[in-house]
Amino acid sequence: MKLDLITKSDNLEVQNLIISKIRDLINFKNLEPEDKLPSERMLSEKFEVTRSNVREAIQKLEYYGLLKSIPQSGTFVANIGVIALNGMVDDILSLQDPNFKALVETRILLELKSAGLAALRRSEKNLVQMESALNAYKEKVLNGENAVQEDLLFHLAIAKASGNSTLNKLMLIITPGIITNFDKYHVCDKDRALLGIEEHQAIFDAIKNQNSSDAKEKLKIHFTELYQYCYKE
């Protein structure tokens, strides 16, 4: 099972510059909803950046609903007014990376909902994926190895089992920052990781038994120490 992540751009400054230039292009040419943008190649030449940089910027604007790409046809302005588009671009450009506490808080809120839904909606395939991630986590922990990624794979499997694609996507978005900061702050020591095996198993069993309230309760217990770590004085 691969960790499929939505990763950050290597150069956020370049990406934001391209987004700003695309916004200016739309305004300058008075492009309307459903109008087509120049090709990636033309934009890369015009902005003097690589095509991959342009592609990343377009994908980000598409994610926020400002552009839409149609295979074999090109990229088009979404059905949104110019004032709203400019305002949303300003908001996108002002976004800053969330700190670790914000990531943890968001993760807890998302996962409590995901676990409850997963218990109600999980399929046999979902259970196989969760159990596979759980076993991979156990193996690394018992061998004394870093198991942060395997830990998060288990939680991503829960999000997928929720049957809510938006919850799953949001988890994928925040996961890279969590992985980076777990190592940075040394949150998971050996004893914590060993206890995590028991807690993961309890969460898995509750979801397998389709007990929604128990799944959420077991997840709360699992997150208690992490939450306290992030919000201690």
N, C-alpha and C positions, 0 to 999 in steps of 0.2 A: 504494500500500500504506500503510495507516494504522498508526500506532503505538498499539496497543490496550493501554492500561496499567491496572493496578489501582492507583489513586491513593490517597494518604493523605487522611484527613478534614481539612477546613480547621480544625476545632476538635476536637483529640483529647481535650481535657478534657471537653467536652460529651458526646462520644461515650462516653467511659469512665463518665461519670456515668449515662448512660442504660443502659449495660450493667449497672452496679451495681444500678440500680433494677429492671431486668427480672429480675435474679437474686433480689432481695428479693421481688418480686411472686410469682415461682415458689415461693419458700420460704413466704411468708405464706399463699398460697392452697393450699399443699400440692399443687401441680400434679404430675401423674405423667407418665411418658413417653406420648406421643401426645395429651396434653391440649392444647387450643387456647388460644393467647394472645389477649388483646383485640386489636382491629384497630389498625392504625397510627394512625388518627385518634383513637381512644380513648386510646391510649398517649401521643400527642403532647399531648392535652388534659390528661391526668393528670400528666404530667411537665413540662408547660409549656415544651415545646420544639417545633420545627418537625417536620412529618412527614418531611422529608428527613433530619433528624438521626436520627429513629427508624429510618428505613429503612436508613441506613448502619450503625447499631448492630446491627440484626437481621442484615444481610448479613455483618457480621464474625462474629457468633455462629454463623451458618449455615456460614460458611467453616470454623470450627473444629469443626463437627459437633455443636453444642449445641442448635441449632434447625433446623427444616426448614420451608421454605415450599412450599406446594402451590398452584399457580395456581387462582384462583376459589374456593379453600377457606379459605386463611388460613395462619397461622404456628403451628407445633406444637412442643412440647418433644420433643427427640430421645430416642431409646431409650438413656438413660444415667442412672445412679443419681444421687441428690441429692448425695451426698458427692463423687462424681467431678465433677459439674457445678460445685459450689461451688469445688472445688480448681482446676478449669480456668479458671473465671472469674477467680479470684485471679491465676493465671498470666498471663492475657490483660491484665488491668489493670496488671500490673507490667512488661509488655514495654516496652522502650525502643528508640528508633531505633538501628539498628546504625551504627557509624562506618564511614568509607570503607574502611579496611583490611579490616574484617569483610565488607563488601559485595564487595570485590575477591576475597577468599579464597573466598567462597561462589560467586561467579560462575565462578571458575576451576574449582572442583570440579564444578559443574553442567555447564559447557560441555565439559569433557574427556569426560564421559560422553555428553553430547548429540552431540558430533561423531562419536564412534565409532559410536553407534547410527544417526545420520543417514546415514553412509556405507553402512550395511547396509540401511537401510529407505527411503531417499529415493525419492520418486516424481518423474516428469517435472514435475508441477506444483510440487513443492518446489524443484526446480532452477530453474524459471522465477522463482519468488519470490526465491530467493537471488541469482540473477544480476541481477534487477531492483534489489534493494537494493545489490548491489555496484556496479552502474553509477551509481546515484544517489550513492553515496559518492564514487566516482571523480570525477564531475562537480563536486561541491561542493569537493573537495580541490583539484582542478586550477584551479578558479576562485578559490582562496584563501578560501573560505567555511568557516564552522564546520560540521563534518560529524559531530558527536557522535551525533545522533539517527539519521543514516543508518548509522553504524557499528553502533549497537545494533540497528537493524532487520535488518541482515545476520545478527547473532548470534541474534536472536530467530527468524529464518527457519530457522537451523540447529536450534534447539531444537524448532521445530514439525516439522521433517523427521525428528526422532528417533522420532516416533510415540509418545512417552511424554507423555501429557497433564499428568502431575504435574510433570515436568521443565519443560515449557513454562510451566505456571502459576507455578512458583517463579521462573523467569526474569522473568516479567511483574511479579511482586511486587517484586523487587529493582531493576528497571530505573529507576524514577523517582529513587531515591536515587543511582544511578550517574550519571545525567544531571546532576543538581544538583551533585554533587561533582566531576565532570570539569571543569566550568566554574570551580568554586570554587578548585580546586587547580591549574588550568592544566596538566593532565597532558599533553594532546596538543598539542605545538607543530607547526609546519608540516612540519619534517623528519620527525617521527614519523608524521604523517598521510600523507605521501607514501610512506613505507616501508609503511604500513598497506595501501596499494593492492596492493602485491606480495604481502604476507602474506595478505590476504583472497583474492586470486586463487589462491594456493597451496592454501589451505584448501578453497576451492570446487572446484578441480580434483581434489583427493583424494576429496572426497565424491562428485563426479560419477563418478569412476572406481571408486567403491565400495571404496576402500582404507581400511579402518577405522584401522589402526595409523598410516598416514601422515597421516590427518586429525588424529588426536590429537597426533602429533609436530609438525605444522605449527601447530597451535593453541598448543602449549607455547612454540614459538618466538615466536609472535605476542604472548603474554602475558609474556614474559621481562622486558622493560623495565618494564612496568606493575607487575609483582610486585616487582621490585627497588626501584622508586620508593616503593612503599607500605611496604616493610620495611627501607629504608635506615636506618642509625643516625643 
